[in-house]
Amino acid sequence: MMKTVLIIFAVAILGFVLFQSKSAGNGTDRLSAEEFKKKYQQEKGLVIDVRSVGEHQSGHLDITNFNFDVTSGDFQSKLNGLDKDETYYVYCRSGNRSNSALQIMKKNGFEKVYNIGGYSQLVSAGFEAAK
């Protein structure tokens, strides 16, 4: 009985670890601010702020093309108007919501999507802010 409980526990832990690593993206989808600088110079794309409208209005990257709040009910419908062959860079406050946006976009057929992390880190790295 104890052996069965330990096996079930081990399988549950393994499943959790595998789920967490899968939901975090494959590593190449997340770019540091410095990596983004280099990549963006080589491969221009569209920049999406996935924070709320209020957060966006309080300050966003000057190069931002869209503000699509990933927590709103219409995020997926806004994706319908985008070209799936384009390159997209998504950011939020810390990188968590942009990871969620990246996962949603990947599931909807977007292949070139990169999570560029948090707004403050990007501004600290030298990206120009706009209001």
HELIX and SHEET records of a PDB file:
HELIX    1   1 MET A    2  SER A   23  1                                  22    
HELIX    2   2 ALA A   33  GLN A   42  1                                  10    
HELIX    3   3 VAL A   53  SER A   58  1                                   6    
HELIX    4   4 PHE A   75  LEU A   79  1                                   5    
HELIX    5   5 ASN A   96  LYS A  107  1                                  12    
HELIX    6   6 TYR A  119  SER A  124  1                                   6    
SHEET    1   A 4 PHE A  66  ASN A  67  0                                        
SHEET    2   A 4 LEU A  46  ASP A  49  1                                        
SHEET    3   A 4 TYR A  88  CYS A  92  1                                        
SHEET    4   A 4 VAL A 113  GLY A 118  1                                        
SHEET    1   B 2 HIS A  60  LEU A  61  0                                        
SHEET    2   B 2 ALA A 129  ALA A 130 -1                                        
END                                                                             
